[in-house]
Amino acid sequence: MKTGILTLVTVTWLCSAFAGTINIADRGAKGDGHTDNTAIIQQAIRDCRQGTVIIPAGNYLTGPLTLSSDIRIYLEYGAVLTGIADMALYPKPARGGAPALLYAAGASNIILCGEGTINGQGDHAAFQLGDDSKTGAIRPMLLHFDHCQHIEVKDLHIRNAAYWVQKYEGCNDVSLRGLKVYSHGNFNNDGIDISGSSNVIISDCNIDTDDDALCLKSDINASCENITISNCLLRSNCNALKFGTGSFSGFKNITVNNIVIHKASEENRRHWKKSFPWMGITNDTSVIAGIALEVVDGGSMDQVIISGVSMQDIQTPVFIRLGDRKKGPGNTVSTLKNVIISNIIARSASRLSSCISGIPGHPVENVTISHVRIIAPGGTPTGYATAVPENTSAYPENRMFGTILPAAAFYVRHAKNISFDDVQVQTQEPDARPAFLLNDVTGFETNRCRLNGAPAMVVNQ
């Protein structure tokens, strides 16, 4: 009989230890914005397996936290989880890369949600270490899920990262919904980075960042596959919707629809119009490319559908690049094929027109672009340069060729089976360039395409 009682007590204790709800304020956490609550919050996470950790209203300062499996973290309205601005508290993870305020590795069944805010204090002097591509500086992300599965992040305000805002690396079954992302306090502030992950849904997010707004990467030995992106507002001082640059494995079976793109709310370090006057940029605060599809590291891009995009304040509406940076496994060359882009309205802010470009011997294949309306500044005079350098191994960007491209609508090079239907471009000033200029292109078709109301001219170099 005693054994039975002890067993019942033991089971009851176990259930209370690994389920239920823990409010961090009940554990002694102080929401005063000054007290270090790291130990209290981390212990609550350990104690609340299969339960919910509640962050109540208040400003809770914390160092980096490790998330475990089977947990829900809920930030109430008025709650702020603030990262401590001290690089010494953010050790580099064992697997390499940047540290993070909230980190999970090999975990599953994690939910982050609520009406509260996660703030990384990325604008703090302790994190002002420069652009990582130039200085190699390590700064913390806000969220990093490393080879996790069954992850849901929804409804949160995520602000002010010192580095990338959030990264989902090698993950499976990820749902990101209703996120409000705002980050302009530092370099490299990508809004959402999906790296080598599969079965991902991103919807109803509002992203406003200094760097790329929404970026799919394949910088590990895994592809981005089975991904759907919908109903998002993207603001950026770099690229709005980007695949790449990291592209070791690739991108497959991805759909994007109902996206609005325009310039970021802040511009603290780019100064596009002043920095690159030769590009004819009309707005200093502008987006590099609305849609940038880049595979340059030996991976593949296949089965991508993008539809229903309205963009303004963009330098280049569509930038598609197959390159060879010789960084991929086995030194293979990338492939890029089977892309459909339709129902696009764009107001351009530069003379850097759209581009589809492969490299010699490795064409971009099977791209269909239809139902496009572009308003562009125009103003390219006669005598413009028609020679475009290859720059096969260069970092892919709309200005990578060092010249204004010799086409008012699309410059197409090293490509096969490219189709344009109902593409109409209107320039605000007269422009001497033809609508389309082709170089090493086979299987090219146009239908119902016009430049300034006249049938679109196609020049084949």
N, C-alpha and C positions, 0 to 999 in steps of 0.2 A: 504493500500500500504506500509506504514511504517512497519507494522507487518510482511509483506512478506519479506521486505529487512532485517529486524532484524533476521528473521528465517534463511534466506540464509547465513547471516554472521555467525550466531551461528553454523549452520551445517558445514560451511567451517572451523571454528575454531576447532570444535571437530575432524574433519577429520585430520587436521594438527597435533593435539595433540596426536592422537592415531594411526598414520600411518606414512609412509615415512621413512626417513633415518636421523640418528643423528650421526655425527662424533664427538667423544669425544674431539678431538683437537679443534673443533669449540666452544665447551663449556668451554674451558680453561684448559683442561687436559695437563699436561706436561710429555713428554716422556723422561725425563732426568734420570730416575732410582732413583731419590731422593725425588721428590715431592709426597706427599700423595694425590692420586686422588680418594679416596674412595667415597667421597660425590658427586663429579661430575659424576662418572660412575654410581653410584646408581640412581641418579636423571635421567640420560639419559635412564636407564632401565625403570624407572617408566613412563617416558614421551613417550616411543616408543612402545606402545602396537600395535600389528599388523604391526610392522615395523622392521627396522634393525639398530642396534647399531654397528657402525664401530670403531674398534680399529686400528688406522693407524700405520705405522712404527714408532718405538720408544720403549722405555722401561718404561712401566707405572706401578708404584708402587701403590698397593691397599690393603686395608684390606678386610674382608669378604664381599661378595655381595650376595644379595637375588634376585633370578631370578623369574620373574612373567610369567604368561601365555602369549601365542601369541606373541613371540618375537624371533628374530634372531640376534645372536651376531656373527659378522664376524671379524676375526683377519687377517689383511692384511699381506702379506709377509714382514718380518722384524719387525712385531709387537710382543712385549713380554708383557704379563700381569703377573706381579710379585707380589707374596703375601708378605705382610709385615711380618717380622720375629719378632713378638711380641705376646706372648701367651695371654697377657691381652686383646688383640683386638679380640680374637676368643672365644666368650662365648659358653658354652655348650648349644646345642639346647634344646628346651623345651621337645622334645620327647626322650631326652637322646642320648647317643652315642657321637661320636667325632664331633667337628665342622668341617666346610669346608670353603675353599676360595670361591667357587661358590656353592650356596645351593638353592634348590627349593623343596617346600613341597606342595603336592596337586595341582600342576600346570599341564598345558597341552600345547602342541604345542610349544615346545622350540627347537630351532636349534642352536648349537654351531659349527662353521665351520671356514674354512680359512686355510691359509698357515702359520699362526703365531704360537706362543708358549705360553703356560701357565706354569709358573715356580713357584713352591712353596717354594723355598729356604730351602728345607728339611735338607740340610747339615749345616745350620746355627747353631751356638752354642746355640741359644735360644730354639732350638727344640731337642737338644741332651739329651733326658730324659730317654733313655733306652727302652728295649723291654716291650711292654704293658702287656705281659703275666707274667712278673716278677715284674714290678714296678707299673702297673696300670696307667701309665702316659697317659694323654690326649694330643694328638697332632692333628693338623688339616689335614683333607683330602684335595685334590684339588677340586674334583667334587663330590657332593652328591645329587642325585635325590631321594626324599623320597615320595613314593606313588604318582608318576606322571604318565602321559600317553602321548603318541605321542612325543617321545623324539628322536632327531637325533643329534649325535656328529660325525663329520667326518673331516678327513684330517689334524687335528691339531697335533702339537708337544706338548706332555704333559710330563713335566719333574720335577724331584726332589721334590717329595712329602715329607712332614714330617711324614705322616702316610700312609694309603691306598691311592693309586693314585686316584681311582674313584670307587664309589659305586652306584649301581642302586637298590634301596630297595623297594619292593612292587610295582614295576612299570609295566605298560602294554604298549606294542608297542614301543620297543626301537630298534634303529638302530645305530650301532657303526661300522664305516667303515673308513679304511685308516688311522688309528691313529698310531702315532709314539710315543711310551711310553718308557721313560728312567728314571729310578729312583733307585739310589744306595746310597743316602745320609743319610739313617736312617733305623731303624728297621721297620718291618711290612709294607714294601713297596710292597704290592700286586699291580699288574698292572691293572687288571679289576676284580671287584667283582660284581657278579649278585646275589642278595639276594631276594628270594621269588618273582621273577618277571616272567612274561609270554609274549609270542610272541616277542622274542628277536632275532635279527640278528646281528652277529659279523663276520666281514669279512675283509680280506686284512689288518690286523693290525700287526705291528712290535712291540713286547713287550720285554723289556730288564729290569729286575727288580731284586732286592735283595731277595724279598720274592716270594710267588706264582705268577706266571705270569698271568694265566687266571683261575679264581676261581668262581664256582657256589656254592652258599650257600643257605641254607634254615633255617636261624636263626630267622625267624619270623613265624607267623602263616599263611604261604602261601608257596606253592611249586614253584620251578623253572619248568615251563612247556612250551612246544612248542618253543624250542630254537634251532637255527642252527648256527654252528660255522664253518667257512671255510677259507682256504687260508691265514693262519696266521703263523708268525714266532715267536716262544716263546723261550725266554732265561731266565733262572732263577737260583738262588742259592738254591731254595727250590723245590717245585713241579711245573712242567710246566703247565699241564692241570689237574685241581683238582675239584672234586665234594665233598663238605664238607669244613671244618669239621662240622660247624653248619648244622644240618640236622633234624630239628624238624618236618617239613612237608615232604619235599622230592624233588624228581627229576623225571620228567616224559616226555616222548616224546621228546628226545633230539638227535640231530645228529651232528657229528663232522667229518670233512673230509679235507684232504689236509693240513696237519700241519707239520711244521719242528720245531724240538726241539734241542737245544744244550745249552752249558754252558753260563752263563752271561758274559758280557764284563768286569765286575769288581767283586772282591771278597774281601770285606773289614772286614768281621766279622765272617764268618762261619768256614773256615779252616777245611774242612771235613776230609781230610786225616790225619791231625795231631790230631784232636779231637777224632776220632773214628778209631784207628788203627786196631782194631779187625775185622772191616768190610771189610778189604782188598781193600780199596778205592785206586785207582791208580792216580786219579787227585784231587788235593786239591780244585780246582774250578770245581764243578760238580752239576748236577741236582739230587735232592733226588729221585723223580719218574717222569718218562715221563707222564704216565697216572695214576692218583690216584682217584679211585672211593670209597668214604667213606660215609657210612650212619650209624651213631652211637648214634643218639639222639631220636629215636622213629619214625622217618620218613620212607618213602619208596622210593626205586629207581626202576623204571620200564620203559622199552622201551628206551634203550640207544644204539645207534649205533655209533661206532667210526671206521673210515676207512681211510687208506692212510696217515700213520704217519711215518716220518723218524726222528730218534732221535740218538744223540750221546752224549758222556760225561754224561751219566745218571747212577746213582747208581742202580736203579731198573726200568726195562722197564714198567711193569704193576703191580699195587698194588690195589687189590680189598678187601675191609674190611667191613663186617657187625659187628658192636660192640654194646655195651650197656653201655653208660656213665650215664644212669639214669638221664638225663637232660630234656627229652622230656615231653610234656603235658600228664598227666595221667600215666606217668611212663611206657608207652608201649615200646615194643621192635621193632626195625627196621625190615624192609624187604628189600631184594635186589634180583631182578630177571629180566630175559629177557634182557640180555646184549649181544651184538654182537661186537666183535673186530676183525678187519681183515686188511690184507695188511700192516704189520708193519715191518720196518727194524730198528734194534737198535744195537748200539755199547755201551756195558755196561762198567762202570768204577768201578765196585766193585764185590764182591762175594755175595752181597745181591740179590738173584734171585727174580723172580716174584712170586706173592702170590695171592691166592684166599682163604679167610678165613672168615667163619661165627663164631658163638659161639654155644655151646652145646644146642641142641633143636631148634635152629634157623638157618637153613642152607641158604647159598647163593644158588639161584636156576636158572637154565636155562641160562647158560653162554656158548657161542660159541666163540672160538678163532681160527682163521685160517690164513694161508698164512703169517707166521711170520718167520723172519730171525734175529737171535740174535748172536752177537759176544761178548763173555764175557772173563774176565781174567782167570777164572778157578783157579786151584792151590789148591783146597780144598783137604787136605790129608785124608788118611784112618784114622778111629778113630774119625771122626767129631761127634759132638753131634747131636743125632736124636730127643731128647726130646725138644719140643717147648712149652713154657708156654702159657696159655690161655690169660692172661692179658685182660679179657673181658671188663673192664671199662677204659682201658688206652687210652690216646690220640693216634689216629691212625697215624702211620708213618711207613716207611719201616723198621726201626730199633726197632720197639716197642717190639719185642719178645726177644731182648737181645742176639741174637745168629745168626750165619749164618744159613739160612734155609737149611734143609737137601735134597735139590733138585737143580739140575743144571739149570733146565728150569722153572718149576712151582711147588711150594708147595701148595697143595689143602687140605683144612680141613673144616669139617662141611659144606658140599656142596652136591647138588643134581642136577643131569642132567647137567653134565659138559662135553663139547666136544672140543677136540683139533684136528685140521686137518692141515697137512702140516706145522708143527712147527719144525724148524730146528735150533739147537744151536751148535755153534762152540766155544770151549774154547781154549784160546791161550796157556794155560798150562794144563797138565793132571789134571782131576778132578775126585775124587772118588765117587761123588754123582750120584745117578740115575737121569735120566732126570725129572721124575715125582715121587713125593712121596705123597701118599694119606693117610688121616686120617679121618675116619667117612664120607666117600663119597659113595653115591649110584648113579647109572646111569652114570658111567664115560666111555667115549669113546675116543680112539685115532686112528688116521688114517694118515699114511705117515709122522710120526714124527721121527726125527733122532737127535742123539747127537754125534757130532764128526764123522759123516758119517755112524754110525751104527744105527740100529733100536733102538728107544728110550726105555729104561727100565722104567717100571712102578712098583713101590714098594707100596704095600698096608699095612700100619701098623695095 
